[in-house]
Amino acid sequence: MRVDLFDFDLPEGHIALRPAEPRDTARLLVVRPGEPLEDRIVRELPGLLKAGDALVFNDTRVIPAQLTGLRRRGDAVAQVDATLHMRVAPDRWKAFMRPAKRLAVGDRIQFGHDDSACLLGTLDATVVEKGDGGEVTIAFDLAGPALDDALREVGHIPLPPYIAGKRPEDERDRSDYQTIYAREEGAVAAPTAGLHFTPELFAALDEAGIERHFVTLHVGAGTFLPVKADDTADHRMHAEIGHVSAATAAALNEVKARGGRIVAVGTTSLRLLESAAAPDGSLAEWSGATDIFITPGYRFRTANVLMTNFHLPRSTLFMLVSAFSGMETMRAAYDHAIADGYRFYSYGDGSLLFRSDD
């Protein structure tokens, strides 16, 4: 499909730089194909679902994956930036590096400072592989939990570029850019639909008889990359590591068997469920890497409802929601959201989308 079919004009003022306070007071646009749009708020979610439905959350935890360092090659020194996006070994990560042209296999990098800082608190690494589009594989001198501790010391929360370009990261982002149920460390980006949930909303969902289940997909920095191809067939997705437990798979199969609906909280949960599902939509324990790319025409096998934020023009995520609820439906929904002042992107408002083929 032509990528320009997924373009739209978004005024800069619609980009949210901070989340709603409290989180569950964000607006929620309810989109049911063929029915009028509904302007609601997130804390009304229990009344929009039914007893026996099941929410599926991505419990990945964002790590401080944004690093600044110095590449040293003999007497030559150059400042470089790295965004880790997928762990491939206890001591190795794939990362997007800038400027990648300054790097060669074998280069040593001292992370944790720039050319104006001292050498205290550095984390050393070696470039072991170069890929396309600025991607490299780096081997750190530390591994496992020791590396995790060092990243917490020298790394920064990797705010999306549409926020980082407008203000610097601060201490508040360490909590704001994390869901309240984040548990499994490894994400470079937050599963942002989950940022709307609070303990009070969880309690209300429990009272309404709506189940909660968790899967893990470590969101990579590739989620921020623009689609540069003119046709979706020419776009390559970056792989992300995920896991669905046997207990979660069995519970979701039971929900479907009794007629309940699966509600994916976020596109990451949905992509993982679709990656793990059998052709008949049943689920079993699953672990691995997924680079699933969902565009209109895709036949969904798992979730009936998707809760998600508002996405960038020409992005793979806008393509996914267009596949889920229909292109014309989503164009009308986004036109309404822009006209009515909804806040977009990671810290923005949410939408509750019902599947077009249900």
PADREN-304491 format. One record per atom (N, C-alpha, C): residue in three letters; x, y, z. Coordinates in steps of 0.1 Angstrom, whole numbers, plus 2048, in hexadecimal, padded with zeros to 3 digits. Example, Ala and Ser with C-alpha at 12.3 -4.5 7.8 and 13.67 -1.06 7.14 Angstrom:
2
ALA8847C784E ALA87B7D384E ALA8847DF84E SER8807EA847 SER8897F5847 SER88180084F 
//
This chain:
358
MET8087F4800 MET800800800 MET80980D800 ARG8048177FA ARG80B8247FA ARG80B82A808 VAL81782E80D VAL81983381A VAL81284181C ASP811848811 ASP80A855812 ASP7FB854815 LEU7F6849814 LEU7E8847817 LEU7E6848826 PHE7F084882E PHE7F084883C PHE7F5856842 ASP7F6860839 ASP7FA86D83D ASP7EF875842 PHE7F287F84B PHE7E888984F PHE7EF894855 ASP7E98A0856 ASP7EF8AC85C ASP7EC8AC86B LEU7F68AD873 LEU7F58AE881 LEU7FB8BB886 PRO7F48C588B PRO7FA8D1891 PRO8038CE89C GLU80E8D589D GLU8188D28A8 GLU8128D38B6 GLY8098DC8B7 GLY8038DE8C5 GLY7FB8D28CA HIS7F98C88C2 HIS7F28BC8C7 HIS7FB8B28CD ILE8088B48CC ILE8128AA8D2 ILE8138AC8E1 ALA8108A28E9 ALA8108A38F7 ALA81F8A28FC LEU8238AB905 LEU8308AB90A LEU8308A5919 ARG8258A591F ARG82389F92C ARG81689792C PRO81588C935 PRO809885935 PRO7FE88C93D ALA7F288893C ALA7E788D944 ALA7EA88A953 GLU7E489395B GLU7E589096A GLU7D7891970 PRO7D3887977 PRO7D8879977 PRO7D887396A ARG7DF868968 ARG7E086195B ARG7D385D955 ASP7C985895E ASP7BD853958 ASP7B385E955 THR7B786B956 THR7AE876951 THR7B187A943 ALA7BA87393C ALA7BC87592E ALA7AF872926 ARG7AD87991B ARG7A1877913 ARG7A286990C LEU797864908 LEU796857902 LEU78B8578F6 LEU7908568EA LEU7878568DF LEU7838488DC VAL7768458DD VAL7718378DA VAL76C8378CC VAL77282D8C5 VAL77082B8B6 VAL76A81E8B3 ARG75D81E8B0 ARG7568118AC ARG75381389D PRO75980B894 PRO75680D886 PRO74780D883 GLY74381787B GLY735818877 GLY72C81F881 GLU73282388D GLU72A82A897 GLU73083889A PRO7298418A0 PRO72E84E8A4 PRO73A84D8AD LEU7448568AC LEU74F8568B5 LEU74A85B8C3 GLU7518568CE GLU74D85A8DB GLU7598618E2 ASP75786D8E8 ASP7628738EF ASP7608708FE ARG76A868903 ARG769864911 ARG776867918 ILE778862924 ILE78586392B ILE78985592F VAL796853931 VAL79C846934 VAL79583F940 ARG79384794A ARG78D840957 ARG77F83B955 GLU77983E949 GLU76C838946 GLU76D82A93F LEU77982593E LEU77C819937 LEU77380D93C PRO77280B949 PRO76A80094E PRO75C7FF949 GLY75680B947 GLY74880B942 GLY748809933 LEU75380A92C LEU75380791D LEU7567F991A LEU75A7F1924 LEU75C7E3922 LEU7527DB929 LYS7537CD928 LYS7497C592F LYS7507BB938 ALA7497B7942 ALA74E7AC94B ALA7527A0943 GLY75D79B946 GLY76278F93E GLY76C793933 ASP76C7A092F ASP7777A4926 ASP7847A492D ALA78F7A3925 ALA79D7A292B ALA7A67AD924 LEU7AC7B592D LEU7B67BE928 LEU7C37B7928 VAL7CB7BA91D VAL7D87B491C VAL7E27BF91B PHE7EB7BF926 PHE7F57CA927 PHE8037C5924 ASN80B7CE91F ASN81A7CB91D ASN8217D0929 ASP8277C6931 ASP82E7CA93D ASP83D7CD93C THR8417D0930 THR84F7D492E THR8527E0936 ARG85F7E293A ARG8637ED941 ARG86E7F5939 VAL86C802938 VAL87580A930 VAL88380C938 ILE88E80A931 ILE89B80B937 ILE8A1818932 PRO8AB81E939 PRO8B282A935 PRO8BB827929 ALA8B582691D ALA8BC820911 ALA8C282B908 GLN8C183790C GLN8C8842904 GLN8D584590A LEU8E0844902 LEU8ED845907 LEU8F584F8FF THR8FE857905 THR9078608FF THR91585B902 GLY91E85B8F8 GLY92C8578FB GLY93685C8F2 LEU9428588F4 LEU94D85C8EB LEU9538508E4 ARG9548518D7 ARG95B8468CF ARG96A84A8CF ARG9728418D3 ARG9818438D3 ARG9878398C9 ARG98F83F8C0 ARG9968378B6 ARG9A483E8B5 GLY9AD8388BD GLY9BA83E8BE GLY9B984C8C5 ASP9BE8568BE ASP9BD8648C4 ASP9B086B8C0 ALA9A98658B7 ALA99D86B8B2 ALA9918688BB VAL9898728BE VAL97E8718C7 VAL9728788C0 ALA9668718C1 ALA95A8778BC ALA94E8738C5 GLN94587D8C7 GLN93A87A8CF GLN92F8738C7 VAL9298698CE VAL91F8608C7 VAL91385F8D1 ASP90785C8CB ASP8FB8598D3 ASP8F684C8CF ALA8F18458D9 ALA8EB8378D6 ALA8DE8368DD THR8D582F8D5 THR8C882B8DB THR8C781C8DA LEU8C88158E5 LEU8C78078E5 LEU8B98038E1 HIS8B87F88D9 HIS8AA7F48D6 HIS8A87E58D7 MET8B27DC8D7 MET8AF7CE8D9 MET8BB7C78DF ARG8B97C18EA ARG8C47B98F0 ARG8C57AC8E9 VAL8D27A88E6 VAL8D479C8DE VAL8DD7928E6 ALA8E27968F1 ALA8EB78E8FA ALA8EC795907 PRO8F178E912 PRO8F279591F PRO8FA7A291E ASP9047A2915 ASP90D7AE914 ASP90B7B6907 ARG9017B28FF ARG9007B98F1 ARG8F27BE8EF TRP8F27CA8E8 TRP8E67D08E4 TRP8E77D48D5 LYS8DC7D48CE LYS8DC7DB8C2 LYS8D77E98C5 ALA8DD7F38BE ALA8DA8018C1 ALA8DA8098B4 PHE8D38148B4 PHE8D481E8AA PHE8DE8298AF MET8E882B8A6 MET8F38348AA MET8F38408A1 ARG8F684C8A7 ARG8F885889F ARG90585F8A3 PRO90D86389A PRO90C86088C PRO913853889 ALA90C84A883 ALA91183C880 ALA91D83C877 LYS91F84686F LYS92A846866 LYS93784886D ARG93784C879 ARG94384E881 ARG948841888 LEU940836886 LEU94382A88D LEU94881F883 ALA950817888 ALA95580B881 ALA9567FF88B VAL9557F3885 VAL9577E788E VAL9647E8895 GLY9647E58A2 GLY9707E68AA GLY9727F38B2 ASP96A7FD8AE ASP96B80A8B6 ASP9678088C4 ARG96E80F8CD ARG96B80F8DB ARG96281C8DE ILE95881A8E7 ILE9508268EA ILE94F8268FA GLN9508328FF GLN94F83490D GLN94283C90F PHE937835914 PHE92A83B916 PHE92A841924 GLY92184B926 GLY91F851933 GLY92485F934 HIS92A864929 HIS92E872929 HIS92F87791B ASP93188491A ASP93488990C ASP94189090D ASP944898902 ASP95289D901 ASP9548A990B SER94A8AC913 SER94C8B791D SER94C8B192B ALA94B8A492D ALA94989E93A ALA95589693E CYS95689394B CYS96188A950 CYS95F87C94D LEU968873950 LEU96786594D LEU96085D958 LEU95B864963 LEU95585C96D LEU947856969 GLY94584A96D GLY93884496A GLY93683F95B THR94183C955 THR940838947 THR93D829946 LEU93882693A LEU935818937 LEU93B815929 ASP94480C928 ASP94C80A91C ASP9467FF914 ALA947800906 ALA9427F68FD ALA94A7F68F0 THR9487EB8E8 THR94F7EA8DC THR9457E88D1 VAL9467EE8C5 VAL93E7EC8BA VAL9427DF8B3 VAL9387D58B2 VAL93B7C88AD VAL9357C58A0 GLU92B7CE89C GLU9247CC88F GLU91D7D888B LYS91D7DB87E LYS9167E6878 LYS90B7E186F GLY8FF7E7870 GLY8F47E3867 GLY8F07EF85F ASP8E47EF85A ASP8DE7F9852 ASP8D780485A GLY8D6810855 GLY8CE81A85B GLY8D381F869 GLY8E081E86B GLY8E6823877 GLY8E5819883 GLU8E180C880 GLU8E180288A GLU8EE7FB88C VAL8F37FA898 VAL8FF7F389B VAL8FC7E98A7 THR9057DF8A8 THR9057D68B4 THR9117DA8BC ILE90E7DC8C9 ILE9197E08D2 ILE91A7D68DE ALA9277D28E1 ALA92A7C98EC ALA92F7D18F7 PHE9287D1903 PHE92C7D990E PHE9377D1916 ASP93F7D891E ASP9487D1927 ASP9427CB933 LEU9357CE935 LEU92E7C8940 LEU9227BF93A ALA91D7B6942 ALA9127AE93D ALA9087AB948 GLY8FC7A7944 GLY8F27A394D GLY8ED7AE956 PRO8EB7AB963 PRO8E67B596D PRO8F07C096F ALA8FD7BE96E ALA9077C896F ALA9067D3964 LEU9037CE958 LEU9007D794D LEU8F37DF94F ASP8E97D8954 ASP8DC7DF957 ASP8DE7EA961 ASP8E67E896B ASP8E97F2976 ASP8F07FE970 ALA8FA7FB967 ALA902806961 ALA8F980E958 LEU8F0808950 LEU8E780F947 LEU8DE81994F ARG8DA81495B ARG8D281D964 ARG8DA829968 GLU8E782796A GLU8EF83296E GLU8F283C963 VAL8F5838957 VAL8FA84194D VAL8F0844942 GLY8E583C941 GLY8DB83D937 GLY8D084893A HIS8C984B92F HIS8BE854931 HIS8B184E92B ILE8A6852930 ILE89984D92A ILE89885291C PRO896849912 PRO89684C904 PRO888852900 LEU88685F903 LEU8798658FF LEU8778648F0 PRO86B8638EB PRO8698638DD PRO86E8708D7 PRO8738708CB PRO87987C8C5 PRO86F8888C4 TYR8628858C3 TYR8598908C2 TYR8578978D0 ILE85B8918DB ILE85C8988E8 ILE86A89D8EA ALA8748958E8 ALA8828988EB ALA8868A58E3 GLY8808A78D7 GLY8838B28CF GLY87E8BF8D4 LYS8758BE8DE LYS86E8CA8E3 LYS8728CD8F1 ARG8778C48F9 ARG87C8C6906 ARG8858BB90B PRO88E8BD914 PRO8978B3918 PRO8908A9922 GLU89689D922 GLU89189392C GLU89489893A ASP88B896944 ASP88D89A952 ASP88A88E95B GLU88B890968 GLU889886972 GLU87B881972 ARG87188A96F ARG86388696E ARG86187B964 ASP86887C959 ASP86687294E ASP869864953 ARG87186295D ARG875855961 ARG86984D967 SER85F85596C SER85384F971 SER847850967 ASP84785C960 ASP83C85F957 ASP83C85594B TYR849852946 TYR84A84993A TYR84C83A93E GLN843836948 GLN84482894D GLN835825951 THR83181994D THR823815952 THR824811961 ILE819811968 ILE81980E976 ILE81B7FF978 TYR81A7F796D TYR81C7E896E TYR8287E4967 ALA8317ED963 ALA83D7E995D ALA8467E0965 ARG84A7D5960 ARG8517CA968 ARG85E7C5961 GLU85D7C1954 GLU8687BA94D GLU8707C5946 GLU87C7C794B GLU8857D1945 GLU88A7CD937 GLY88A7D792E GLY88F7D5921 GLY88A7DE916 ALA8807E6919 ALA87A7EF90E ALA8827FC90D VAL882800900 VAL88880D8FD VAL87D8188FC ALA8718148FA ALA86581D8F9 ALA85A817902 ALA85281F908 ALA84781B910 ALA83B816908 PRO83480C90C PRO827808906 PRO81D81290A THR81C81D903 THR81682A908 THR80782990B ALA800820905 ALA7F281F909 ALA7F081C917 GLY7FA81491D GLY7FA81092B GLY7FD81C934 LEU80282792F LEU805832938 LEU7F983893E HIS7ED835939 HIS7E183B93E HIS7DB83594A PHE7E182994E PHE7DA821959 PHE7E0825966 THR7D7825970 THR7DA82997E THR7D581D987 PRO7DA81D994 PRO7D481399D PRO7C581499E GLU7C082099E GLU7B28229A0 GLU7AA81D994 LEU7B081E988 LEU7A981997C LEU7AA80997C PHE7B5804981 PHE7B67F5982 PHE7AB7F098C ALA7A97F7997 ALA79F7F39A0 ALA7917F399A ALA78E7FE993 ALA7817FF98C ALA77F7F4982 LEU7897F097B LEU7887E5971 LEU7867D8978 ASP78D7D6983 ASP78A7CA98B ASP77C7C9990 GLU7767D4994 GLU7697D4999 GLU75F7D298E ALA7637D6982 ALA75A7D3976 ALA75B7C5970 GLY7647BD976 GLY7657AF971 GLY76E7AE965 ILE7777B7963 ILE77F7B7956 ILE78D7B295A GLU7927A8954 GLU79E7A1957 GLU7AA7A9952 ARG7B67A7958 ARG7C37AC954 ARG7CC7A1952 HIS7D37A1946 HIS7DE797943 HIS7EA79F93D PHE7F579993E PHE8027A093B PHE80A797931 VAL80F79E927 VAL81979991E VAL8257A291E THR83079E918 THR83C7A6917 THR8417A8909 LEU8427B4904 LEU8497B78F8 LEU8527C38FB HIS85F7C18F9 HIS8697CB8FC HIS8697D58F0 VAL8627E08F1 VAL8617E98E6 VAL86E7EF8E2 GLY8727EF8D5 GLY87E7F48D1 GLY87D8028CB ALA8898088C9 ALA8898168C3 ALA8848168B5 GLY88380B8AE GLY87E80B8A1 GLY8708108A0 THR86980F8AC THR85B8148AC THR85A8238A8 PHE86582B8AA PHE8658398A7 PHE86A83C899 LEU86F832892 LEU874834884 LEU86983887A PRO86B842872 PRO861845868 PRO86183B85D VAL85683A856 VAL85583184A VAL85A83983F LYS86683683A LYS86C83E82F LYS869839821 ALA86482C820 ALA860826813 ALA85382D80E ASP85182C801 ASP8458317FB ASP83A8277FB ASP83E81A7FD ASP83480F7FD ASP83680780A THR82C803811 THR82D7FB81D THR8357EE81B ALA8347E980F ALA83B7DC80C ALA84A7DE80D ASP84F7EA80C ASP85E7EC80C ASP8637F081A HIS85A7F1824 HIS85E7F5832 HIS8627E983A ARG86D7EA841 ARG8727DF849 ARG8707E3858 MET8697DA85F MET8677DC86E MET8747D6875 HIS8777DD880 HIS8827D8889 HIS87C7CE893 ALA8837C3895 ALA87D7B889E ALA87E7BD8AC GLU8747B78B4 GLU8737BA8C2 GLU8717AC8C9 ILE8767AB8D5 ILE87679E8DD ILE86979E8E6 GLY8627938E5 GLY8567928ED GLY8547848F3 HIS84A7848FD HIS847777904 HIS838777908 VAL83176C905 VAL82476A90A VAL82575D913 SER82175E920 SER822753928 SER817748926 ALA81973C92A ALA80F732928 ALA803735930 ALA80473B93C ALA7F973F944 ALA7F074A93D THR7F7754938 THR7F075E931 THR7E9759924 ALA7F075191D ALA7EA74B911 ALA7DD743914 ALA7DE73B91F ALA7D2733923 ALA7C773B927 ALA7CA74692F ALA7BF74F934 ALA7B8756928 LEU7C075A91E LEU7BA761913 LEU7B275890A ASN7B674C909 ASN7AE742901 ASN7A173F908 GLU7A173F916 GLU79573D91D GLU78B74991C VAL79175591C VAL78976191A VAL78176090C LYS78875D902 LYS78275C8F5 LYS7787508F4 ALA77B7458FB ALA77273A8FB ALA76473D901 ARG76474690B ARG758749912 ARG75175590C GLY75775B902 GLY7507668FB GLY7557748FF GLY75F774908 GLY76578190C GLY76D787901 ARG770794902 ARG77879B8F8 ARG78779D8FE ILE79079C8F5 ILE79E79F8F8 ILE7A07AE8F4 VAL7A57B58FE VAL7A77C48FC VAL7B77C68FD ALA7BD7C88F2 ALA7CC7CB8F2 ALA7CE7D98F6 VAL7D67DB901 VAL7DA7E8905 VAL7E77EB8FE GLY7E67F38F3 GLY7F27F78EC GLY7F47EE8E0 THR7FA7F48D6 THR7FE7ED8C9 THR8097E38CC THR8117E48D6 THR81B7DA8D9 THR8157CD8DE SER80B7CE8E7 SER8047C28EB SER7FD7BB8E0 LEU7F77C48D7 LEU7F07BE8CB LEU7F97B78C2 ARG8047BD8BF ARG80E7B78B6 ARG8147AA8BB LEU8167AA8C8 LEU81B79D8CE LEU8117928CE LEU8047968D1 LEU7FA78B8D1 LEU7F87868C3 GLU7F878F8B9 GLU7F778A8AB GLU8037828A7 SER80F7858AC SER81B77D8A8 SER81A76F8AF ALA81476E8BA ALA8147618C2 ALA8087588BE ALA7FE75E8B7 ALA7F17578B5 ALA7F374C8AA ALA7EC7418AC ALA7EA7378A2 ALA7E073C897 PRO7E073588B PRO7D673A881 PRO7C873B886 ASP7C4733890 ASP7B6734895 ASP7B573E8A0 GLY7BF7458A3 GLY7BE74F8AD GLY7C274B8BB SER7C473E8BD SER7C77388CA SER7D673C8CE LEU7D873D8DB LEU7E57418E0 LEU7EC7368E8 ALA7F97358E7 ALA80172C8EF ALA80D7348F4 GLU81572E8FD GLU821735902 GLU82A7388F5 TRP82F7448F5 TRP8377488EA TRP8427518EE SER84E7508E8 SER8597598EB SER86175B8DE GLY8667678DB GLY86E7688CF GLY86E7778CB ALA8737798BF ALA8737868B9 ALA8687878AF THR8627938AE THR8587968A4 THR85A7A389D ASP8587A2890 ASP8597AE888 ASP84C7B0880 ILE8417AB886 ILE8347AC87F ILE8317BA87B PHE82C7BC86F PHE8287C9869 PHE81A7C8864 ILE8117CF86B ILE8037CE869 ILE7FD7DA861 THR7F87D7855 THR7F27E184D THR7E47DD849 PRO7DC7E7843 PRO7CE7E383F PRO7CE7D7836 GLY7C47CE839 GLY7C37C1832 GLY7C77B683B TYR7CE7B9846 TYR7D27AF850 TYR7C67A9857 ARG7C579C859 ARG7BA796860 ARG7BE79386F PHE7B879A878 PHE7BC799886 PHE7B678C88C ARG7BE785895 ARG7BA77989A ARG7B77798A9 THR7BB7848B0 THR7BB7848BF THR7B278F8C4 ALA7B779B8C5 ALA7B07A58CC ALA7A37AA8C5 ASN7997AD8CD ASN78D7B38C8 ASN78C7C28C9 VAL7947C78D3 VAL7947D58D6 VAL7A37D98D8 LEU7A67E68D4 LEU7B47EB8D6 LEU7B37F88DC MET7BA7FA8E8 MET7BC8078EE MET7CA80C8EA THR7CA8188E4 THR7D781D8DF THR7D782C8DF ASN7E38328DF ASN7E48418DE ASN7E28458CF PHE7E48528CC PHE7E38578BF PHE7F18588B9 HIS7F38538AC HIS8008508A7 HIS80485A89C LEU810859898 LEU81686288E LEU810860880 PRO81086A878 PRO80D868869 PRO81785F863 ARG81285785A ARG81B84E852 ARG82284485A SER81E841866 SER82583886F SER81F82A86E THR827820872 THR822812872 THR81781087C LEU816819886 LEU80C817890 LEU7FE81D88B PHE7FF828883 PHE7F382C87D PHE7EE822872 MET7F781B86C MET7F3811862 MET7EC80586A LEU7F2802876 LEU7EC7F787E LEU7DD7FB882 VAL7DB807887 VAL7CE80A88C VAL7C480B880 SER7C980F874 SER7C180F868 SER7BD801864 ALA7C67F7866 ALA7C37EA864 ALA7B87E486D PHE7B97E987A PHE7B07E4885 PHE7A27E9883 SER7A07F6881 SER7937FB881 SER78E801873 GLY797800869 GLY79480485C GLY79A812859 MET79F81484D MET7A6820849 MET79D82C84A GLU79182B844 GLU788837844 GLU78383A852 THR78183085A THR77D832868 THR788839870 MET79483586E MET79F83C875 MET7A2849870 ARG7A184C863 ARG7A385985E ARG798863864 ALA78C85E865 ALA78286786B ALA78486987A ALA78985E881 ALA78C85F88F ALA797869892 TYR7A286988A TYR7AD87288B TYR7A9880888 ASP7A188287D ASP79C88F87A ASP795895886 HIS78C88D88C HIS785891898 HIS78E8958A3 ALA79888C8A6 ALA7A188E8B1 ALA7A989B8AF ILE7AD89E8A3 ILE7B58AA8A1 ILE7AC8B68A2 ALA7A08B689D ALA7978C189D ALA7928C48AC ASP7928B98B4 ASP78C8BB8C2 ASP7978BC8CC GLY7A48BD8C8 GLY7AF8C08D1 GLY7B48B58D9 TYR7B38A98D4 TYR7B989D8DB TYR7C889F8DA ARG7CF8998E4 ARG7DE89A8E6 ARG7E388D8E0 PHE7EE88E8D8 PHE7F38838D0 PHE80087E8D6 TYR8038718D2 TYR81086A8D4 TYR8118658E3 SER81D8638E7 SER82085A8F3 SER81A8608FF TYR81A86D902 TYR81487290E TYR80687790B GLY800874900 GLY7F387A8FC GLY7E7872901 ASP7DC8758FA ASP7CF86E8FE ASP7CE8608F7 GLY7C48598FA GLY7C284C8F5 GLY7B684A8ED SER7B583E8E6 SER7AA83A8DE SER7A682C8E2 LEU79A8298E1 LEU79581B8E3 LEU78F8178D6 LEU79680E8CF LEU79280A8C1 LEU78C7FC8C1 PHE7807FB8BA PHE77A7EE8B9 PHE77D7E98AA ARG77E7DC8A9 ARG7827D689D ARG7787D7892 SER77C7DA886 SER7727DC87B SER76B7CF877 ASP7717C4879 ASP76B7B7874 ASP7647AF87F ASP7637B588B ASP75C7AE896 ASP74D7AF895 
//
